[in-house]
Amino acid sequence: MERVGIYNRCSTEEESQKNALATQAVESREIAEKKGWLIVEQYIESQTGTVAYKRGEYQRLLEDMEKDRFDIVMIKSIDRLTRSAKDWYFFLSRLTENRLKLYIYIEGKFYTPDDNLISGIKAILAEDFSRELSKKIKNAHRRRQQKRSGCNITCDMFGWNKVGKDRYEVNEEEAEYYRTAFALAKEGKGFYTISNTLYELGARGRRGQKISEVQWRKMLYTPRAHGTMILNRKTYNFDTKKYEEVPEEDWIIMDSALPPIVSREYQEEVIAVMKKRAGSCQRGISSCEDKRGGKYELSRKLKCAECGRYYYRTCYASGTGKKVVWKCATFLENGRTGGKAHARGCDNINLLEEKLLMCVGDALKNDCEPLWEEEQMLAEAMHTLRKALEAQSGEKELKKLEKEYKRLISRKDMLIEKLLGGVLGDLDYEKHSADLADRCRLIESKIDGIKQNHLQYNNYEARIEDIKTVIRNENLIKKAGTKALLRQIHQIEVHKDGRLLISFEPEGECRKEAVYAGKR
């Protein structure tokens, strides 16, 4: 009996048909059963997107094709599987590699190499149809927004509940937290403080998570708070499968689209306070610096020479572990200018933290020589570590117990000699022998415990050498010294050409200049 895996998915135009996917699933099973095939798995895809890697069931089908779970893949038609010619040929190559057959039941036949040309044309036509359909939907959506006939907001919004088509009401519980955030911002609190304070008060996102400082910043600045929606800020590019920024002149602004949580005047007043506070921090006012020192050594120290804003810490995963990169705030919000004259982005460089610390350390090394006596500091650290490992290794206790164990074994041998020589009777021998045996077992238990619990310390000298190698290779002492120096640095001005101007006083001239190697 041949095994079959069935893939079901509705095309975009069938989304409005209430039972289209369920009908297709039942229909395909009936056809497989009539042919006498064993249904191993059925992949029912509820996602209608054209991007293959976002379809979970399709990806699961591709994985199972590699595992020899079935002999036949069954689909309704090519456009139900994919509407991308590239994805279609990729699927065919996986099919051929795993020696599987493809049955298209709407045509009532198996796919054969002779169908390669016509199936390729069908895939191209399906992709073109999908592209045109996307344009029509996008155009209709834009016209509806331009005529102010509907917002079509698809995501949940903190502070509002959707009660009907393009109808929203204020969620009073969430709105109260929202207003509290405005009040805290008006008092001069930072977003980090606002996030923590409101979390302690019970504010949670729709999935029960903590609302981050970045999200609170967006929520306090967005005109949505006073009821205005800005639409058409991004558009989806069907060819690149990515969202792209729309020029500001093409944005669609809808006043009174939502019931307001705060008034426009109050929000503008709070935004003015937030901007004034941010501007004061950028000019180096000490009171602001004290309040907003930041979580990291470089927080509010890296300043962009292009736009005047601070750099912020970001992370990404790489093959060698987590990497930390500092990026200009304007770049994080608006990207690059791309050479456009009036674009709102920033083209300054990003800074890999590891390289940045090395660069600053090299620039300040001569001024702070005592901090860089690396070999002496390394020797002292290893000496301290060796003492700690020796104390934890239990070697002294182990030697003491082993010596005692040998002494008890010797006494046991002496008992045997006394028994054989007639010095001890059987009863006395048994009594003393049992006592020695108990004491031996107790010591054996202690010895085994030390060996098991402290096995990792048995070769601590080799481990110390490994630790020393890691410290040297990764320049950990130099990095630690640099981080200590960062507390004395007031500001590092970052230039597009990689120059770093380091100053130690708020109003002083830059005392040191460094060049960041390896632009990012």
VEXLUMBA-577383 format. One record per residue (C-alpha): x, y, z; residue in three letters. Coordinates in pm, whole numbers, plus 50000, padded with zeros to 5 digits. Example, Ala and Ser with C-alpha at 12.3 -4.5 7.8 and 13.67 -1.06 7.14 Angstrom:
BEGIN
+-------+-------+-------+------+
|  east | north |    up | resn |
+-------+-------+-------+------+
| 51230 | 49550 | 50780 |  Ala |
| 51367 | 49894 | 50714 |  Ser |
+-------+-------+-------+------+
***
This chain:
BEGIN
+-------+-------+-------+------+
|  east | north |    up | resn |
+-------+-------+-------+------+
| 50000 | 50000 | 50000 |  Met |
| 50142 | 50335 | 49896 |  Glu |
| 50171 | 50607 | 50159 |  Arg |
| 50049 | 50962 | 50093 |  Val |
| 50096 | 51303 | 50256 |  Gly |
| 49817 | 51552 | 50171 |  Ile |
| 49873 | 51928 | 50158 |  Tyr |
| 49566 | 52154 | 50172 |  Asn |
| 49559 | 52533 | 50144 |  Arg |
| 49302 | 52781 | 50017 |  Cys |
| 49397 | 53048 | 49767 |  Ser |
| 49364 | 53413 | 49863 |  Thr |
| 49037 | 53470 | 49677 |  Glu |
| 48877 | 53183 | 49867 |  Glu |
| 48939 | 53337 | 50208 |  Glu |
| 48586 | 53474 | 50215 |  Ser |
| 48438 | 53129 | 50149 |  Gln |
| 48343 | 53003 | 50491 |  Lys |
| 48415 | 52631 | 50453 |  Asn |
| 48656 | 52629 | 50156 |  Ala |
| 48953 | 52484 | 50344 |  Leu |
| 48747 | 52226 | 50535 |  Ala |
| 48579 | 52114 | 50212 |  Thr |
| 48915 | 52076 | 50037 |  Gln |
| 49054 | 51872 | 50330 |  Ala |
| 48759 | 51628 | 50326 |  Val |
| 48761 | 51605 | 49947 |  Glu |
| 49132 | 51519 | 49929 |  Ser |
| 49099 | 51247 | 50196 |  Arg |
| 48810 | 51085 | 50009 |  Glu |
| 49012 | 51074 | 49686 |  Ile |
| 49315 | 50920 | 49863 |  Ala |
| 49098 | 50655 | 50031 |  Glu |
| 48930 | 50563 | 49700 |  Lys |
| 49272 | 50502 | 49548 |  Lys |
| 49362 | 50275 | 49838 |  Gly |
| 49646 | 50492 | 49966 |  Trp |
| 49747 | 50503 | 50332 |  Leu |
| 49712 | 50862 | 50459 |  Ile |
| 50022 | 50917 | 50673 |  Val |
| 49983 | 51290 | 50735 |  Glu |
| 49757 | 51577 | 50630 |  Gln |
| 49899 | 51928 | 50627 |  Tyr |
| 49617 | 52184 | 50653 |  Ile |
| 49751 | 52536 | 50600 |  Glu |
| 49543 | 52820 | 50739 |  Ser |
| 49799 | 53082 | 50631 |  Gln |
| 49732 | 53237 | 50291 |  Thr |
| 50057 | 53428 | 50248 |  Gly |
| 50270 | 53396 | 49937 |  Thr |
| 50598 | 53374 | 50132 |  Val |
| 50675 | 53002 | 50167 |  Ala |
| 50899 | 53026 | 50473 |  Tyr |
| 50614 | 53182 | 50674 |  Lys |
| 50383 | 52885 | 50612 |  Arg |
| 50438 | 52644 | 50899 |  Gly |
| 50257 | 52342 | 50751 |  Glu |
| 50435 | 52380 | 50417 |  Tyr |
| 50771 | 52385 | 50597 |  Gln |
| 50667 | 52075 | 50792 |  Arg |
| 50580 | 51902 | 50463 |  Leu |
| 50927 | 51981 | 50325 |  Leu |
| 51090 | 51840 | 50639 |  Glu |
| 50883 | 51518 | 50627 |  Asp |
| 50973 | 51470 | 50261 |  Met |
| 51331 | 51416 | 50380 |  Glu |
| 51226 | 51151 | 50636 |  Lys |
| 51077 | 50888 | 50402 |  Asp |
| 50735 | 50916 | 50567 |  Arg |
| 50537 | 50876 | 50244 |  Phe |
| 50568 | 50787 | 49875 |  Asp |
| 50322 | 51039 | 49729 |  Ile |
| 50255 | 51408 | 49792 |  Val |
| 49897 | 51503 | 49706 |  Met |
| 49779 | 51859 | 49629 |  Ile |
| 49470 | 52007 | 49471 |  Lys |
| 49655 | 52227 | 49218 |  Ser |
| 49987 | 52405 | 49173 |  Ile |
| 49855 | 52740 | 49293 |  Asp |
| 49741 | 52578 | 49620 |  Arg |
| 50099 | 52468 | 49684 |  Leu |
| 50275 | 52789 | 49579 |  Thr |
| 50235 | 53097 | 49363 |  Arg |
| 50604 | 53157 | 49319 |  Ser |
| 50787 | 53007 | 49022 |  Ala |
| 51108 | 52997 | 49227 |  Lys |
| 50939 | 52809 | 49513 |  Asp |
| 50774 | 52570 | 49265 |  Trp |
| 51104 | 52463 | 49110 |  Tyr |
| 51259 | 52435 | 49456 |  Phe |
| 50975 | 52201 | 49558 |  Phe |
| 51024 | 51991 | 49246 |  Leu |
| 51396 | 51952 | 49318 |  Ser |
| 51318 | 51830 | 49672 |  Arg |
| 51059 | 51593 | 49527 |  Leu |
| 51310 | 51446 | 49281 |  Thr |
| 51592 | 51419 | 49536 |  Glu |
| 51371 | 51212 | 49767 |  Asn |
| 51220 | 51002 | 49483 |  Arg |
| 50863 | 51102 | 49564 |  Leu |
| 50562 | 51132 | 49335 |  Lys |
| 50330 | 51432 | 49311 |  Leu |
| 49957 | 51376 | 49253 |  Tyr |
| 49748 | 51677 | 49145 |  Ile |
| 49393 | 51557 | 49208 |  Tyr |
| 49207 | 51840 | 49032 |  Ile |
| 49378 | 51717 | 48712 |  Glu |
| 49347 | 51351 | 48815 |  Gly |
| 49709 | 51261 | 48734 |  Lys |
| 50065 | 51238 | 48859 |  Phe |
| 50318 | 51507 | 48774 |  Tyr |
| 50581 | 51385 | 48523 |  Thr |
| 50897 | 51547 | 48385 |  Pro |
| 50705 | 51600 | 48059 |  Asp |
| 50484 | 51844 | 48250 |  Asp |
| 50784 | 52057 | 48347 |  Asn |
| 50726 | 52332 | 48091 |  Leu |
| 50350 | 52364 | 48132 |  Ile |
| 50371 | 52345 | 48513 |  Ser |
| 50638 | 52616 | 48513 |  Gly |
| 50410 | 52837 | 48303 |  Ile |
| 50122 | 52769 | 48544 |  Lys |
| 50341 | 52866 | 48840 |  Ala |
| 50445 | 53189 | 48665 |  Ile |
| 50080 | 53269 | 48581 |  Leu |
| 49975 | 53194 | 48939 |  Ala |
| 50249 | 53426 | 49068 |  Glu |
| 50142 | 53699 | 48827 |  Asp |
| 49777 | 53654 | 48930 |  Phe |
| 49874 | 53680 | 49296 |  Ser |
| 50078 | 53994 | 49228 |  Arg |
| 49787 | 54160 | 49046 |  Glu |
| 49547 | 54055 | 49320 |  Leu |
| 49781 | 54205 | 49578 |  Ser |
| 49785 | 54534 | 49385 |  Lys |
| 49404 | 54540 | 49366 |  Lys |
| 49363 | 54470 | 49737 |  Ile |
| 49626 | 54731 | 49824 |  Lys |
| 49462 | 54988 | 49596 |  Asn |
| 49116 | 54922 | 49741 |  Ala |
| 49256 | 54946 | 50091 |  His |
| 49427 | 55278 | 50010 |  Arg |
| 49113 | 55423 | 49849 |  Arg |
| 48908 | 55327 | 50154 |  Arg |
| 49159 | 55506 | 50375 |  Gln |
| 49170 | 55813 | 50150 |  Gln |
| 48792 | 55839 | 50157 |  Lys |
| 48804 | 55801 | 50538 |  Arg |
| 48563 | 55508 | 50509 |  Ser |
| 48762 | 55266 | 50728 |  Gly |
| 49086 | 55225 | 50925 |  Cys |
| 49116 | 54849 | 50881 |  Asn |
| 49345 | 54814 | 51185 |  Ile |
| 49437 | 54446 | 51215 |  Thr |
| 49643 | 54443 | 51537 |  Cys |
| 49538 | 54488 | 51899 |  Asp |
| 49595 | 54836 | 52042 |  Met |
| 49671 | 54891 | 52409 |  Phe |
| 49401 | 55122 | 52544 |  Gly |
| 49123 | 55032 | 52300 |  Trp |
| 48888 | 54742 | 52226 |  Asn |
| 48750 | 54671 | 51881 |  Lys |
| 48371 | 54643 | 51902 |  Val |
| 48282 | 54629 | 51533 |  Gly |
| 48406 | 54707 | 51184 |  Lys |
| 48617 | 55023 | 51222 |  Asp |
| 48454 | 55083 | 51561 |  Arg |
| 48657 | 55108 | 51880 |  Tyr |
| 48594 | 55194 | 52242 |  Glu |
| 48834 | 55291 | 52520 |  Val |
| 48948 | 55008 | 52746 |  Asn |
| 48927 | 55202 | 53073 |  Glu |
| 49161 | 54975 | 53270 |  Glu |
| 49439 | 55002 | 53012 |  Glu |
| 49362 | 55369 | 52947 |  Ala |
| 49424 | 55446 | 53315 |  Glu |
| 49774 | 55298 | 53288 |  Tyr |
| 49821 | 55495 | 52965 |  Tyr |
| 49728 | 55823 | 53140 |  Arg |
| 49958 | 55736 | 53431 |  Thr |
| 50245 | 55699 | 53183 |  Ala |
| 50170 | 56050 | 53051 |  Phe |
| 50166 | 56186 | 53407 |  Ala |
| 50502 | 56025 | 53487 |  Leu |
| 50653 | 56160 | 53165 |  Ala |
| 50526 | 56508 | 53249 |  Lys |
| 50702 | 56482 | 53587 |  Glu |
| 51028 | 56420 | 53401 |  Gly |
| 51054 | 56043 | 53445 |  Lys |
| 51242 | 55843 | 53182 |  Gly |
| 51093 | 55559 | 52978 |  Phe |
| 51290 | 55298 | 53172 |  Tyr |
| 51138 | 55425 | 53497 |  Thr |
| 50793 | 55450 | 53340 |  Ile |
| 50811 | 55089 | 53219 |  Ser |
| 50918 | 54954 | 53559 |  Asn |
| 50672 | 55167 | 53756 |  Thr |
| 50372 | 55068 | 53547 |  Leu |
| 50474 | 54703 | 53552 |  Tyr |
| 50474 | 54718 | 53933 |  Glu |
| 50130 | 54882 | 53920 |  Leu |
| 50001 | 54590 | 53712 |  Gly |
| 50020 | 54714 | 53351 |  Ala |
| 50057 | 54423 | 53109 |  Arg |
| 50045 | 54377 | 52733 |  Gly |
| 49768 | 54177 | 52568 |  Arg |
| 49974 | 53858 | 52608 |  Arg |
| 50051 | 53929 | 52973 |  Gly |
| 50407 | 54053 | 52907 |  Gln |
| 50587 | 54358 | 53047 |  Lys |
| 50554 | 54663 | 52822 |  Ile |
| 50909 | 54774 | 52737 |  Ser |
| 51046 | 55126 | 52761 |  Glu |
| 51070 | 55138 | 52380 |  Val |
| 50701 | 55053 | 52345 |  Gln |
| 50599 | 55313 | 52606 |  Trp |
| 50799 | 55573 | 52416 |  Arg |
| 50610 | 55493 | 52096 |  Lys |
| 50276 | 55496 | 52279 |  Met |
| 50343 | 55837 | 52435 |  Leu |
| 50452 | 55995 | 52108 |  Tyr |
| 50191 | 55843 | 51876 |  Thr |
| 49900 | 56074 | 51778 |  Pro |
| 49676 | 55772 | 51829 |  Arg |
| 49662 | 55870 | 52198 |  Ala |
| 49443 | 56171 | 52113 |  His |
| 49244 | 55980 | 51848 |  Gly |
| 49436 | 56055 | 51526 |  Thr |
| 49549 | 55765 | 51304 |  Met |
| 49835 | 55794 | 51053 |  Ile |
| 49792 | 55529 | 50784 |  Leu |
| 49986 | 55417 | 50476 |  Asn |
| 50326 | 55472 | 50639 |  Arg |
| 50458 | 55142 | 50502 |  Lys |
| 50371 | 54934 | 50199 |  Thr |
| 50438 | 54569 | 50117 |  Tyr |
| 50659 | 54501 | 49814 |  Asn |
| 50537 | 54178 | 49652 |  Phe |
| 50865 | 54115 | 49471 |  Asp |
| 51105 | 54167 | 49764 |  Thr |
| 50853 | 54027 | 50016 |  Lys |
| 50942 | 54316 | 50252 |  Lys |
| 50772 | 54626 | 50390 |  Tyr |
| 50905 | 54959 | 50264 |  Glu |
| 50871 | 55314 | 50395 |  Glu |
| 50619 | 55542 | 50220 |  Val |
| 50715 | 55911 | 50168 |  Pro |
| 50559 | 56136 | 50432 |  Glu |
| 50359 | 56331 | 50173 |  Glu |
| 50172 | 56010 | 50087 |  Asp |
| 50067 | 55935 | 50445 |  Trp |
| 49695 | 55931 | 50520 |  Ile |
| 49597 | 56118 | 50837 |  Ile |
| 49254 | 56045 | 50990 |  Met |
| 49145 | 56274 | 51272 |  Asp |
| 48899 | 56140 | 51533 |  Ser |
| 48946 | 55784 | 51405 |  Ala |
| 48958 | 55659 | 51765 |  Leu |
| 48801 | 55781 | 52091 |  Pro |
| 49081 | 55980 | 52261 |  Pro |
| 49254 | 55870 | 52580 |  Ile |
| 49410 | 56214 | 52639 |  Val |
| 49349 | 56548 | 52470 |  Ser |
| 49568 | 56670 | 52185 |  Arg |
| 49675 | 56973 | 52393 |  Glu |
| 49777 | 56761 | 52691 |  Tyr |
| 49975 | 56520 | 52473 |  Gln |
| 50156 | 56806 | 52300 |  Glu |
| 50240 | 56951 | 52642 |  Glu |
| 50387 | 56619 | 52761 |  Val |
| 50580 | 56570 | 52435 |  Ile |
| 50731 | 56916 | 52479 |  Ala |
| 50850 | 56814 | 52829 |  Val |
| 50998 | 56488 | 52692 |  Met |
| 51178 | 56667 | 52410 |  Lys |
| 51310 | 56934 | 52645 |  Lys |
| 51437 | 56665 | 52879 |  Arg |
| 51603 | 56477 | 52592 |  Ala |
| 51759 | 56800 | 52466 |  Gly |
| 51892 | 56885 | 52812 |  Ser |
| 52054 | 56543 | 52836 |  Cys |
| 52217 | 56588 | 52497 |  Gln |
| 52367 | 56922 | 52603 |  Arg |
| 52530 | 56750 | 52900 |  Gly |
| 52335 | 56900 | 53193 |  Ile |
| 52464 | 56718 | 53499 |  Ser |
| 52130 | 56677 | 53678 |  Ser |
| 51990 | 56496 | 53378 |  Cys |
| 52301 | 56286 | 53341 |  Glu |
| 52274 | 56177 | 53704 |  Asp |
| 51913 | 56070 | 53655 |  Lys |
| 51973 | 55891 | 53330 |  Arg |
| 52314 | 55734 | 53356 |  Gly |
| 52191 | 55426 | 53171 |  Gly |
| 52220 | 55053 | 53227 |  Lys |
| 52555 | 55008 | 53048 |  Tyr |
| 52899 | 55170 | 53062 |  Glu |
| 52849 | 55332 | 52720 |  Leu |
| 52490 | 55447 | 52779 |  Ser |
| 52450 | 55818 | 52697 |  Arg |
| 52821 | 55853 | 52622 |  Lys |
| 52823 | 55778 | 52246 |  Leu |
| 52690 | 56080 | 52056 |  Lys |
| 52632 | 56092 | 51680 |  Cys |
| 52821 | 56376 | 51510 |  Ala |
| 52578 | 56359 | 51215 |  Glu |
| 52243 | 56417 | 51387 |  Cys |
| 52338 | 56491 | 51748 |  Gly |
| 52149 | 56201 | 51904 |  Arg |
| 52279 | 55924 | 52130 |  Tyr |
| 52372 | 55569 | 52036 |  Tyr |
| 52171 | 55279 | 52177 |  Tyr |
| 52270 | 54922 | 52255 |  Arg |
| 52135 | 54638 | 52036 |  Thr |
| 52216 | 54267 | 52021 |  Cys |
| 52209 | 53995 | 51758 |  Tyr |
| 52301 | 53627 | 51751 |  Ala |
| 52594 | 53507 | 51543 |  Ser |
| 52773 | 53179 | 51490 |  Gly |
| 53024 | 53272 | 51762 |  Thr |
| 52764 | 53387 | 52016 |  Gly |
| 52580 | 53707 | 52103 |  Lys |
| 52719 | 54029 | 51952 |  Lys |
| 52654 | 54378 | 52091 |  Val |
| 52625 | 54667 | 51845 |  Val |
| 52565 | 55035 | 51927 |  Trp |
| 52350 | 55225 | 51676 |  Lys |
| 52241 | 55586 | 51636 |  Cys |
| 51887 | 55652 | 51766 |  Ala |
| 51787 | 55823 | 51439 |  Thr |
| 51906 | 55522 | 51238 |  Phe |
| 51711 | 55287 | 51465 |  Leu |
| 51392 | 55488 | 51413 |  Glu |
| 51419 | 55583 | 51045 |  Asn |
| 51701 | 55381 | 50885 |  Gly |
| 51950 | 55528 | 50635 |  Arg |
| 51884 | 55830 | 50418 |  Thr |
| 51978 | 55630 | 50109 |  Gly |
| 52120 | 55946 | 49953 |  Gly |
| 51782 | 56122 | 49963 |  Lys |
| 51809 | 56492 | 50033 |  Ala |
| 51522 | 56525 | 50282 |  His |
| 51518 | 56175 | 50431 |  Ala |
| 51489 | 56159 | 50809 |  Arg |
| 51739 | 55876 | 50863 |  Gly |
| 52107 | 55883 | 50963 |  Cys |
| 52405 | 55742 | 50773 |  Asp |
| 52654 | 55730 | 51061 |  Asn |
| 52839 | 55405 | 51132 |  Ile |
| 52731 | 55132 | 51376 |  Asn |
| 52982 | 55027 | 51642 |  Leu |
| 53058 | 54671 | 51747 |  Leu |
| 53108 | 54699 | 52124 |  Glu |
| 53405 | 54463 | 52139 |  Glu |
| 53602 | 54657 | 51874 |  Lys |
| 53497 | 54990 | 52027 |  Leu |
| 53631 | 54900 | 52372 |  Leu |
| 53962 | 54788 | 52221 |  Met |
| 53985 | 55111 | 52023 |  Cys |
| 53916 | 55334 | 52326 |  Val |
| 54153 | 55125 | 52541 |  Gly |
| 54438 | 55166 | 52291 |  Asp |
| 54378 | 55542 | 52274 |  Ala |
| 54394 | 55585 | 52652 |  Leu |
| 54661 | 55325 | 52729 |  Lys |
| 54952 | 55567 | 52764 |  Asn |
| 54762 | 55799 | 52999 |  Asp |
| 54654 | 55517 | 53227 |  Cys |
| 54955 | 55285 | 53224 |  Glu |
| 54896 | 55135 | 53572 |  Pro |
| 54569 | 54989 | 53450 |  Leu |
| 54746 | 54801 | 53173 |  Trp |
| 54998 | 54596 | 53373 |  Glu |
| 54822 | 54294 | 53234 |  Glu |
| 55072 | 54021 | 53318 |  Glu |
| 55098 | 54130 | 53681 |  Gln |
| 54719 | 54151 | 53715 |  Met |
| 54683 | 53815 | 53541 |  Leu |
| 54938 | 53650 | 53775 |  Ala |
| 54759 | 53789 | 54082 |  Glu |
| 54424 | 53668 | 53952 |  Ala |
| 54557 | 53320 | 53883 |  Met |
| 54718 | 53304 | 54230 |  His |
| 54384 | 53388 | 54392 |  Thr |
| 54204 | 53137 | 54173 |  Leu |
| 54458 | 52863 | 54255 |  Arg |
| 54412 | 52918 | 54629 |  Lys |
| 54033 | 52901 | 54590 |  Ala |
| 54048 | 52580 | 54386 |  Leu |
| 54294 | 52418 | 54627 |  Glu |
| 54062 | 52497 | 54916 |  Ala |
| 53766 | 52347 | 54733 |  Gln |
| 53947 | 52044 | 54593 |  Ser |
| 53955 | 51859 | 54931 |  Gly |
| 54301 | 51724 | 54859 |  Glu |
| 54427 | 51776 | 55214 |  Lys |
| 54123 | 51607 | 55362 |  Glu |
| 54152 | 51326 | 55109 |  Leu |
| 54516 | 51257 | 55202 |  Lys |
| 54427 | 51255 | 55570 |  Lys |
| 54144 | 51005 | 55516 |  Leu |
| 54358 | 50779 | 55298 |  Glu |
| 54627 | 50774 | 55568 |  Lys |
| 54369 | 50679 | 55831 |  Glu |
| 54229 | 50408 | 55604 |  Tyr |
| 54575 | 50249 | 55564 |  Lys |
| 54621 | 50255 | 55944 |  Arg |
| 54290 | 50070 | 55995 |  Leu |
| 54383 | 49808 | 55734 |  Ile |
| 54713 | 49753 | 55919 |  Ser |
| 54523 | 49704 | 56246 |  Arg |
| 54296 | 49453 | 56075 |  Lys |
| 54603 | 49256 | 55961 |  Asp |
| 54732 | 49262 | 56318 |  Met |
| 54402 | 49118 | 56445 |  Leu |
| 54434 | 48829 | 56204 |  Ile |
| 54788 | 48760 | 56327 |  Glu |
| 54669 | 48766 | 56691 |  Lys |
| 54381 | 48533 | 56607 |  Leu |
| 54615 | 48288 | 56435 |  Leu |
| 54865 | 48313 | 56723 |  Gly |
| 54598 | 48235 | 56979 |  Gly |
| 54625 | 48575 | 57146 |  Val |
| 54257 | 48656 | 57067 |  Leu |
| 53958 | 48430 | 57087 |  Gly |
| 53692 | 48408 | 56816 |  Asp |
| 53443 | 48633 | 56997 |  Leu |
| 53698 | 48907 | 57065 |  Asp |
| 53822 | 48887 | 56706 |  Tyr |
| 53469 | 48921 | 56564 |  Glu |
| 53395 | 49220 | 56788 |  Lys |
| 53714 | 49412 | 56699 |  His |
| 53696 | 49310 | 56332 |  Ser |
| 53338 | 49435 | 56299 |  Ala |
| 53432 | 49767 | 56460 |  Asp |
| 53727 | 49813 | 56220 |  Leu |
| 53511 | 49716 | 55922 |  Ala |
| 53250 | 49982 | 56014 |  Asp |
| 53517 | 50248 | 56049 |  Arg |
| 53672 | 50146 | 55714 |  Cys |
| 53334 | 50165 | 55540 |  Arg |
| 53274 | 50513 | 55684 |  Leu |
| 53613 | 50638 | 55562 |  Ile |
| 53561 | 50476 | 55220 |  Glu |
| 53229 | 50660 | 55193 |  Ser |
| 53394 | 50993 | 55278 |  Lys |
| 53673 | 50932 | 55026 |  Ile |
| 53424 | 50846 | 54751 |  Asp |
| 53222 | 51158 | 54836 |  Gly |
| 53525 | 51383 | 54803 |  Ile |
| 53624 | 51222 | 54474 |  Lys |
| 53273 | 51248 | 54330 |  Gln |
| 53180 | 51595 | 54456 |  Asn |
| 53514 | 51755 | 54370 |  His |
| 53607 | 51564 | 54057 |  Leu |
| 53610 | 51887 | 53859 |  Gln |
| 53899 | 52015 | 54072 |  Tyr |
| 54124 | 51711 | 54025 |  Asn |
| 54303 | 51877 | 53739 |  Asn |
| 54263 | 52240 | 53839 |  Tyr |
| 54613 | 52340 | 53724 |  Glu |
| 54518 | 52254 | 53366 |  Ala |
| 54192 | 52444 | 53408 |  Arg |
| 54378 | 52747 | 53540 |  Ile |
| 54597 | 52742 | 53227 |  Glu |
| 54283 | 52724 | 53009 |  Asp |
| 54131 | 53020 | 53195 |  Ile |
| 54455 | 53216 | 53153 |  Lys |
| 54453 | 53146 | 52779 |  Thr |
| 54092 | 53267 | 52745 |  Val |
| 54168 | 53585 | 52942 |  Ile |
| 54467 | 53658 | 52718 |  Arg |
| 54298 | 53572 | 52387 |  Asn |
| 53987 | 53777 | 52462 |  Glu |
| 54176 | 54069 | 52623 |  Asn |
| 53946 | 54051 | 52926 |  Leu |
| 54177 | 54249 | 53155 |  Ile |
| 54213 | 54523 | 52897 |  Lys |
| 53836 | 54534 | 52849 |  Lys |
| 53780 | 54552 | 53224 |  Ala |
| 54028 | 54839 | 53248 |  Gly |
| 53859 | 55019 | 52960 |  Thr |
| 53518 | 54982 | 53125 |  Lys |
| 53664 | 55134 | 53442 |  Ala |
| 53793 | 55428 | 53238 |  Leu |
| 53453 | 55477 | 53076 |  Leu |
| 53321 | 55601 | 53411 |  Arg |
| 53559 | 55897 | 53379 |  Gln |
| 53468 | 55972 | 53015 |  Ile |
| 53197 | 56231 | 52964 |  His |
| 53131 | 56177 | 52595 |  Gln |
| 53255 | 56001 | 52282 |  Ile |
| 53158 | 56181 | 51963 |  Glu |
| 53120 | 55936 | 51672 |  Val |
| 53199 | 56054 | 51320 |  His |
| 53100 | 55894 | 50993 |  Lys |
| 53464 | 55839 | 50890 |  Asp |
| 53529 | 55634 | 51204 |  Gly |
| 53688 | 55908 | 51417 |  Arg |
| 53604 | 55901 | 51787 |  Leu |
| 53655 | 56227 | 51981 |  Leu |
| 53684 | 56149 | 52354 |  Ile |
| 53623 | 56418 | 52618 |  Ser |
| 53640 | 56396 | 52998 |  Phe |
| 53466 | 56722 | 53093 |  Glu |
| 53115 | 56848 | 52995 |  Pro |
| 53249 | 57172 | 52847 |  Glu |
| 53610 | 57070 | 52788 |  Gly |
| 53784 | 57013 | 52459 |  Glu |
| 53832 | 56661 | 52328 |  Cys |
| 54148 | 56534 | 52490 |  Arg |
| 54188 | 56221 | 52281 |  Lys |
| 54112 | 56108 | 51931 |  Glu |
| 54075 | 55745 | 51826 |  Ala |
| 53986 | 55575 | 51498 |  Val |
| 53732 | 55295 | 51502 |  Tyr |
| 53871 | 55009 | 51292 |  Ala |
| 53620 | 54801 | 51101 |  Gly |
| 53316 | 55004 | 51005 |  Lys |
| 52981 | 54836 | 51064 |  Arg |
+-------+-------+-------+------+
***
